[in-house]
């Protein structure tokens, strides 16, 4: 009897630990997502840029590179729940692809023609900046598609994966819809040039909506109060 009880306790602890670890990862992801737009803005002397990607060419580059790279690594490490027979892709496949996309968008930065005046590290030619060129369209294309894939996959997680728990479904669905609408809005404004004058810095603001929506979904999923207190146990 004693032996069986001990084995049951061990099994319960083993099942409990992965859940706690997943919640902690979600808490980190959500916190980073909420902090990123604020740190980019404050780190650049309270000056906006046309998009989050363009902060790469400002003093806020340390936040953009550090936090997006960290998000990528944590997303790759996130296991999530196992794939069911009704699902096409597992949580891990989606978040790993999103994590790789996050790393790629940093390694292949957006070009920044006529956006920034001081754009080079000490000792580099004026047109070069770390991994790419300010005017390299090929690098910019890779950046664009990896950024879009990163945001879309986070929307997929919020809209399709998180509601499986049957709790806070409306929050996850709303966050997923907002992410999708943000991507759609950027696509429309990039296509219809006449609308851009009415929405200055539209890419930054729509990216902020998408990132904050993703962050809220992950924070809610993390059960933040319980997870934060568990860090001290």
C-alpha positions in Angstrom: 0.0 0.0 0.0 2.8 2.4 1.0 4.8 1.6 -2.1 1.8 2.1 -4.4 1.0 5.4 -2.8 4.6 6.6 -3.3 4.5 5.6 -7.0 1.2 7.5 -7.5 2.7 10.6 -5.9 5.8 10.4 -8.2 3.6 10.0 -11.3 1.4 13.0 -10.3 4.5 15.1 -9.7 5.9 14.1 -13.1 2.7 15.0 -14.8 2.5 18.3 -12.9 6.0 19.6 -13.7 5.6 19.8 -17.5 2.5 21.8 -17.0 4.3 24.3 -14.7 7.2 24.6 -17.2 4.8 25.3 -20.1 3.1 27.9 -18.1 6.4 29.6 -17.3 7.4 29.6 -20.9 4.0 31.1 -21.8 4.5 33.8 -19.1 7.9 34.7 -20.6 6.5 34.9 -24.1 3.6 37.0 -23.1 5.7 39.4 -21.0 8.2 39.9 -23.8 5.4 40.6 -26.2 3.9 43.3 -24.1 7.2 44.9 -23.3 8.6 45.0 -26.8 6.7 47.9 -28.3 7.2 50.0 -25.2 10.9 49.3 -24.9 11.4 50.1 -28.6 9.7 53.4 -28.3 11.4 54.5 -25.0 14.8 53.2 -26.1 14.6 55.4 -29.2 14.0 58.6 -27.2 10.2 58.4 -27.4 10.4 58.6 -31.2 8.3 56.3 -33.4 9.6 54.5 -36.5 7.6 53.4 -39.5 7.6 49.8 -38.3 9.1 47.7 -35.4 11.7 46.4 -37.9 13.1 49.9 -38.5 14.0 50.2 -34.8 16.9 47.9 -35.9 18.6 51.0 -37.1 18.2 53.0 -33.8 19.5 52.7 -30.3 16.5 50.4 -29.6 18.2 47.7 -31.7 19.4 46.1 -28.5 15.8 45.4 -27.5 14.6 44.4 -30.9 17.5 41.9 -31.5 17.7 40.6 -28.0 14.0 40.2 -27.3 12.9 38.9 -30.8 15.8 36.4 -30.8 14.8 35.3 -27.3 11.2 34.9 -28.3 12.4 32.7 -31.2 14.5 30.5 -29.0 11.7 30.1 -26.4 9.1 29.4 -29.1 11.4 26.6 -30.5 11.7 25.2 -26.9 8.0 25.2 -26.3 6.5 21.7 -26.6 2.8 22.4 -26.1 0.3 19.5 -26.3 0.6 16.5 -28.4 -1.2 16.5 -31.8 -4.5 14.8 -31.9 -5.8 12.7 -34.9 -8.0 15.6 -35.9 -5.2 18.1 -36.1 -2.9 18.7 -39.0 0.0 20.2 -37.0 1.2 19.9 -33.4 1.7 22.9 -31.2 5.4 22.2 -31.3 5.5 22.3 -35.1 3.7 25.6 -35.2 5.7 27.3 -32.5 9.0 26.0 -33.8 8.3 27.4 -37.2 7.3 30.7 -35.7 10.5 30.7 -33.6 12.7 30.1 -36.6 10.9 32.8 -38.5 11.5 35.2 -35.6 15.3 34.5 -35.7 15.3 34.8 -39.5 13.6 38.2 -39.5 16.4 39.5 -37.2 19.2 38.0 -39.3 17.7 39.4 -42.4 16.6 43.0 -41.5 14.3 45.2 -43.4 15.9 47.8 -45.6 15.7 51.4 -44.5 16.0 53.7 -47.4 15.3 57.4 -46.5 14.2 56.3 -42.9 17.3 56.7 -40.8 20.3 59.0 -40.9 22.7 57.2 -38.7 22.6 53.5 -39.6 26.0 51.9 -39.2 28.1 50.5 -36.5 31.5 52.1 -36.0 33.9 51.1 -38.7 31.3 49.8 -41.2 30.5 51.5 -44.6 27.5 53.8 -44.4 25.3 51.4 -46.4 25.9 48.3 -44.2 24.5 47.4 -40.9 25.4 44.2 -39.1 23.8 41.4 -41.2 22.5 43.3 -44.2 22.3 46.4 -46.3 19.9 49.3 -45.9 18.9 48.9 -49.6 19.1 45.1 -50.2 15.7 44.1 -51.7 16.5 40.4 -51.5 17.2 40.6 -47.8 14.1 42.8 -47.3 12.0 40.1 -49.1 13.2 37.4 -46.7 12.5 39.7 -43.8 9.0 40.5 -45.0 7.9 36.9 -45.5 9.5 35.7 -42.2 7.8 38.5 -40.3 4.4 37.7 -41.9 4.9 34.0 -41.1 5.9 34.7 -37.6 2.8 36.8 -36.8 0.4 34.6 -38.7 1.5 31.5 -36.8 1.1 33.2 -33.5 -2.5 34.0 -34.6 -3.0 30.4 -35.5 -1.9 29.4 -32.0 -4.3 31.9 -30.4 -7.3 31.1 -32.6 -7.1 27.4 -33.1 -4.9 25.8 -30.5 -5.5 27.7 -27.2 -9.3 27.3 -27.2 -8.9 23.5 -27.0 -8.8 24.0 -23.2 -12.5 25.1 -23.3 -11.5 28.0 -21.0 -11.2 31.7 -21.9 -12.2 30.7 -25.5 -13.5 34.2 -26.4 -10.2 35.8 -25.3 -8.1 33.5 -27.5 -10.4 33.8 -30.4 -10.5 37.6 -30.1 -6.7 37.8 -30.0 -6.4 35.5 -33.0 -8.9 37.7 -35.0 -7.0 40.9 -34.0 -3.8 39.4 -35.2 -5.4 38.3 -38.5 -7.0 41.8 -39.0 -3.6 43.4 -38.3 -1.9 41.4 -41.0 -4.7 42.1 -43.4 -4.6 45.8 -42.6 -0.9 46.0 -43.3 -1.5 44.2 -46.6 -4.2 46.6 -47.6 -2.3 49.7 -46.7 0.8 48.4 -48.4 -1.2 47.9 -51.6 -3.4 51.0 -51.6 -0.9 53.9 -51.4 -3.5 56.6 -51.2 -4.7 55.4 -47.8 -1.3 55.6 -46.2 -1.4 59.4 -45.6 -4.4 58.9 -43.2 -2.5 56.3 -41.1 1.0 57.5 -40.3 3.3 54.7 -38.9 0.5 52.3 -39.7 2.9 49.3 -39.8 4.2 50.0 -36.3 0.7 50.4 -34.8 -0.8 47.3 -36.5 2.3 45.3 -35.5 1.8 46.5 -32.0 -1.8 45.4 -32.0 -0.7 42.0 -33.3 2.1 41.6 -30.8 0.0 42.7 -27.8 -2.8 40.4 -28.9 -0.4 37.5 -29.0 1.0 38.5 -25.6 -2.4 38.7 -24.0 -3.3 35.3 -25.2 -0.1 33.7 -23.9 -0.4 35.5 -20.6 -3.9 34.3 -20.1 -2.9 30.8 -21.0 0.0 31.0 -18.5 -2.3 31.6 -15.5 0.1 34.4 -14.6 -0.6 34.8 -10.8 -0.2 31.1 -10.1 2.8 30.7 -12.4 4.5 33.8 -10.9 4.1 32.5 -7.4 5.4 29.1 -8.4 8.7 30.7 -9.2 9.4 31.2 -5.5 8.5 27.6 -4.5 
